[in-house]
Amino acid sequence: MHSSPIELANDIGVQFYETRLGVYDEMVATEHKVLPYWQDFINALETMGSEEIERRRREAQRLLRENGVTYNVYGDTQKLTRPWRLDPIPLLISNEEWAVIDAGLKQRAMLLDFILKDIYGEQALLKKGLLPAELIFAHQGFLHPCRGTLQNQPIDLTLYSANLVRGDKGRFWVLDDRTQAPSGSGYALENRTVMTRVLPDILRDIQVHRLSSFFKGLGKGLANIALHNKDNPRVVVLTPGPFNETYFEHAYLASYLGYTLVQGDDLTVRDGHVWLKSLEGLQHVDVILRRVDDSFCDPLELRIDSRLGVTGLLEAVRRGNVAIANPLGSSVLENPGLLAFLPKLARYFLSEELILPSVATWWCGQPRERDFVLQNLDKLDIKQINRRQDNGFLAGNSLSAAQKEALKAAIIAKPHLYVGQEQVSPATVPAFISHRIQPRTAVLRSFVVANGDGYLVMPGGLTRVAQDKDDVAVSNQAGGISKDTWVLASEATNPGPPKPQLLRTPPNRVPVLDAITEPLTSRAADHLFWVGRYLERTEAVARLLRTVLLKYQDMLEFKDTVDSTALAALLHSLTHVTMTYPGFVSSHPDCLEQPQNELLSLAKDSHRAGSLAANIHAFVQSAYNIRDLWSQDTWRSVDNIQYRWNLRVVNGEIVIEQLQSYLDDLITGVVAFSGLTSETMTRESGWLMLGSGRRLERALALISLLRATLVQRYDAAVQNQVLEAVLFSTDSLIIYQRRYRSFIELSAVLELLLLDESHPRSVTYQLRLLAEHISALPRERGQRKLSEEERLIIKAYTDLRLGNVVDLLKVDDDEGIYPHLERLLADTTKLLWGVADTIARAYFSHSQTSQLMTANTIPEDEL
Amino acid sequence: MKYRITHTTTYNYSQAVGLCQNQARLQPRNFWRQYCGHSHFEIEPTPKDYRELLDYFGNRLAYFAIQQPHKQLVVTAISEVSLFPGRQRHELLPQSTWQQVRDYFQESSGQELSKQQTQALLEARQYILDSPMVTATPDLADYARPSFQADRPLLEVVTDLMQRIYSDFTYDPASTTIATPLLEVLAQRRGVCQDFAHLAIGCLRSFGIPARYVSGYLETVPALGKPRLVGVDASHAWFAVYIPDIGWLDFDPTNNKMPHDQHITLAWGRDYADVTPLKGIAFGGGQHSLSVSVDVLRLHSAVS
């Protein structure tokens, strides 16, 4: 490198920052000179240098990945989650400018609230001709069963969000309004949290408005709309589930605000009230923070094909028994045709002009506007008023002649379904891309929440930038990058240095009541149970695979027939334990002599049920379903397990010799997770479910191993090798040697692994704990009889305790196996399967399926 | 004319249902041609939660939930209805052409309406637009076009359209289900009353005329000398058209007649989806089977 120190310090390329002609830029406006309020920040970056900024960018990505921040991509058949991407350069907005945005957003939210109340109330706007009826009636967001269901709240539109862009004159415009179930506030908060970690020095020196006040306001706002239990309402977050694109945020907000995360079938309507199905019974729900689209919320009255909703929900709303934010039907406000009428409606309702204008919009339902759009197709974007799956608009100037004619015909046929919008050239913002600062198109999503009689605006927001230089549109689906948004405090309103945010307790709860734990939904219980099971399965397979690899090395080294016989027994057991038949049980001789490929497949083939990769994937999926229940540290340990295994084994070019050390690391990861959960989870239903899953699965895996290795009779030399391998695989070799100080005997091994109640790796130990967990699970009050699952586990436990090694190893000389041992192990397995089934039936009530019944009595009319 | 209607729906389940929520539009609404003096439900098992209300279209709606385990649900609606036929002599009123009606709605869009026009017109306006089961398409317009001759009075247009559907289409219960798309009905030229009503509605909407779906019953008259059988009647469906200054007029394309004194109206809406007589969501239940019986009994005749 020949650069002088000064040039090095200037290596982020501010001097080469090239904005597009005629496009406003956040940092340099139109003058190509850094704006004063950006100067401190840019100075700090220049001092840092590009290498350091890049280092911090990577650090940010690492933190986001570890925290499980993802954005799921629709239409991705792999159901893959995409890591959230964060640019280390925030969008800076001056305090003065923010004051205008703040006032503009509040005004718009108030206006939209008036419109919502009218559309679902007396419809005076339609009667007076202030809004054309077709514009409302033809919009899919107008849900007629919702008319008359608003609950006379001072404000019905609790949440509001707008996408803002800066136009070429430097003025902010509203691109669209989001009123359905606005997403992004959680991502904005997580972005800020990460920025505080990676740019602590800069955030200390530059005064930035904090976001926590907004989330306090959100908590208060949600408590405010409760119609019952106003002092201590139960709030739930209703999510479509982990495949939804913003599921991370649903879990994140639920956990941050202290609410229960639920899916539709976690709730039920009885007596016109909404109840949460928890392990402890039905719990009254007062407020729903809704992240399911409104038309999917009630299959009885809205979309009958919805599997995401709660049957009878709208009736509960109608009776004033539950409040929903936002109310069902509020997506009617997302109609882009409304934009054309907002200025008139602002004058009508507020006697004010709009502070934040909308992008110029012509609704084709009016003849003059339609003709204008048809004549100016080249200069406009054409949208349908109903948002479509492809989320698209058509840029008039990008269409072929034939497409244009087709579009014109469609507009003429049903003009009320179309709008034309001015094509905006959004301002660019500086982004850190390839070690340089470069301009990129940006959209700012802002967040507003009703707070009593007024609205509160998040001082900041979620900024998203296009990935490529020439992109004008910004979308997460297409892989955009996000930014933190810093609203700079003026000297007078200096907020002080950022403090770590502590808002884990619901803000409106009296401290004395904080000991209340949120109920565990039956769905969460189900997932916890399976987290436990997959965890143990993963560990058992990893340990056995490691043992097999050691034996394999021995065999290559010593080429002893005893080794190869023992290895064959172990390879068989690996197939049995993983249930990956035919595997090594296959009669083909190659599979035993050349086991490498099969062993590698069992490690890395994630599409193969029973493989380590598949078990790890299932473990992480189950854990992700209940993301809101895990501490940050615990989630990181989950993420690490999968991340490393995928990196090194699943996607890596590995040879069999490397597998050993990766397995060591995997086992350490599994143990870390177990340790973290046992150190952080309270001994309540959740813990009992996780524990039950673990104990059940550990017992099943162990029994399966014992059946595959010990039931068969071998020569003493082979037997010795097999027994040693079994002890090693169950982490019991050391304890065996300490306890027995002798040659390894089958009877002693059985004593230790099957019957010893004090040994945490024995079957009996698992069954004792499982029995304890099951008897501690909540059950219907007044039930004195033993439950079915209690009966089964007590029987399994007792049968084992009554067993003794001498009897179990009784054998006739001509038999190749120990029949008594086999019978006990088989019977225990059967009982444990029964336990798993009865637990599922008794506690996982969310899985009950519903069916639609319609009496269609049309076809028999008389002619 | 006075009728008693008994409409019974029975669900049988192979396994117990733990919870079911239902909506019934089985109680006839009142309007100028019809008065329902008495109507009640008999539901077994007795619902713990039962409530009556009016829906968005003014139809009578009952919500009820069975919250205890059950393997059978029987819902019976019993109503007494009086019909007052012939109160309106629409053929004597001034006749608007179909173009006048279409333009009337197009031009008054987004304008302030006078008080008396307001509600009726606002309501009518939603029946011009596409609805869940009826979308206006070029195919429907093509089929309807022969009826829509220039400057023809709308009443004549609709009467002609009804007549054409009646003669062009074969009544065939085996040909369609609730889910059969309208275009398939059009292509097959077969269907049931519901399809014919949807078809006519789609044709009218394709020309900008408000049309709505009516669900109800039709009295069955036994053949001469045959005894009247109980419970063999059925639900029926037809359509209605809005004509400014006259109001809504009913047409039954299945029977090629304007409903008079044998059509009992239950409910109306944009299409079948708005007025499904009985729908419910059951949790559990395994396989279910369904049987329906309808009895329309003439109590006494006002005219004869």
Contacts between the chains, C-beta under 8 A, distances in Angstrom:
chain1	res1	chain2	res2	distance
A	123	B	122	7.1
A	126	B	122	5.8
A	127	B	112	8.0
A	127	B	113	6.5
A	127	B	118	4.9
A	127	B	119	7.7
A	127	B	122	6.1
A	128	B	112	5.4
A	129	B	110	5.3
A	129	B	111	4.7
A	129	B	112	4.1
A	129	B	113	6.7
A	131	B	110	7.7
A	132	B	109	5.1
A	132	B	110	4.0
A	133	B	109	7.4
A	133	B	122	5.8
A	133	B	125	4.5
A	133	B	126	6.8
A	134	B	109	6.4
A	134	B	125	6.8
A	134	B	128	7.8
A	134	B	129	6.4
A	137	B	125	6.8
A	137	B	126	4.4
A	137	B	129	5.5
A	138	B	129	4.8
A	138	B	130	7.1
A	144	B	56	4.0
A	144	B	57	7.9
A	145	B	55	7.1
A	145	B	56	6.3
A	147	B	56	5.4
A	268	B	19	6.8
A	269	B	21	6.7
A	269	B	65	7.4
A	270	B	19	7.2
A	270	B	49	7.5
A	270	B	65	7.2
A	270	B	67	5.6
A	271	B	48	6.9
A	271	B	49	5.4
A	271	B	65	7.9
A	271	B	67	7.5
A	272	B	49	6.0
A	272	B	51	7.7
A	299	B	281	5.7
A	300	B	21	5.5
A	300	B	22	7.8
A	300	B	23	6.2
A	300	B	279	7.2
A	300	B	280	7.4
A	300	B	281	5.5
A	301	B	23	7.0
A	304	B	279	7.4
A	311	B	21	5.0
A	311	B	281	4.4
A	311	B	283	8.0
A	312	B	21	4.4
A	312	B	63	8.0
A	312	B	65	6.7
A	315	B	21	7.6
A	315	B	51	7.7
A	315	B	63	5.4
A	318	B	53	7.7
A	319	B	51	7.9
A	365	B	109	6.7
A	365	B	110	7.7
A	366	B	109	7.2
A	366	B	110	6.3
A	367	B	106	8.0
A	413	B	138	7.8
A	414	B	130	7.7
A	414	B	136	7.7
A	416	B	129	7.6
A	848	B	18	7.2
A	848	B	283	5.4
A	848	B	284	5.9
A	849	B	283	7.5
A	849	B	284	7.7
A	850	B	281	5.3
A	850	B	282	6.5
A	850	B	283	4.9
A	851	B	281	7.2
A	851	B	282	5.6
A	851	B	285	6.2
A	851	B	288	6.9
A	852	B	279	7.1
A	852	B	280	7.7
A	852	B	281	5.8
A	853	B	11	6.0
A	853	B	20	7.6
A	853	B	279	6.8
A	853	B	280	4.8
A	853	B	281	7.3
A	853	B	282	5.8
A	853	B	288	6.3
A	853	B	290	7.0
A	854	B	178	7.3
A	854	B	276	5.8
A	854	B	278	7.0
A	854	B	279	4.5
A	854	B	280	7.8
A	855	B	9	4.5
A	855	B	277	6.2
A	855	B	278	4.3
A	855	B	279	7.5
A	855	B	290	6.1
A	855	B	292	5.7
A	856	B	177	7.8
A	856	B	178	5.1
A	857	B	9	7.6
A	857	B	234	6.1
A	857	B	235	4.2
A	857	B	277	6.6
A	857	B	292	4.4
A	857	B	294	6.8
A	858	B	178	7.7
A	858	B	192	5.4
A	858	B	193	6.1
A	858	B	194	4.6
A	858	B	234	7.5
A	858	B	235	5.8
A	858	B	236	7.8
A	858	B	237	6.3
A	859	B	173	3.7
A	859	B	192	4.8
A	859	B	234	7.6
A	860	B	173	6.7
A	860	B	234	3.8
A	861	B	171	8.0
A	861	B	192	7.0
A	861	B	193	4.8
A	861	B	218	6.2
A	861	B	234	5.4
A	861	B	235	7.6
A	861	B	236	4.8
A	861	B	237	7.9
A	861	B	254	5.9
A	862	B	218	6.2
A	862	B	220	4.9
A	862	B	233	7.7
A	862	B	234	7.4
A	863	B	171	5.9
A	863	B	254	6.9
A	863	B	255	6.5
